[in-house]
Amino acid sequence: MQKNILIVAALSFLIVGFISCKKYEEGPGLSFRSKSERLANSWRIQSVTVNGIEKAADPLYAKQKHYIYESGSYVINIIDPVTLQAEDVQGQWTLYDQDRKLAVNRTNFNGVADSLEDYQILKLKEKSLWLRKLDNTVEYHFVPFNEPGQ
């Protein structure tokens, strides 16, 4: 009887310890897909907060499409709100700091890296990605844009 109590107590301790060690603030606690597999998707901005103000309806953000590939490359399709012309911004991404942060390195039309942005990953699920710039000025909430009704 005492042996069973010890086993149950040990299992309970392990389960509580495992659940409390989430990698991302908003989850998930457990996933069978790798971080790269969850990150690789076709995303659209559901919500974006800039300096505490919601901007998702702003034309600059409303039509963006983010294609993130498991190989480490990405493409952002941006519609210029004035000219209504589409422009593709390309680059590379990498995970670092025990996969808690995302570095995005954009390239110019000559293929030369011209900007680097770093994000804290708040949530990384198959159908939900939340990122916050390290300077806390911008927070993005993404959902797949190929979902029905999108």
Order of alpha helices (4+ residues) and beta strands (2+ residues): alpha-alpha-beta-beta-alpha-beta-beta-beta-beta-beta-beta-beta
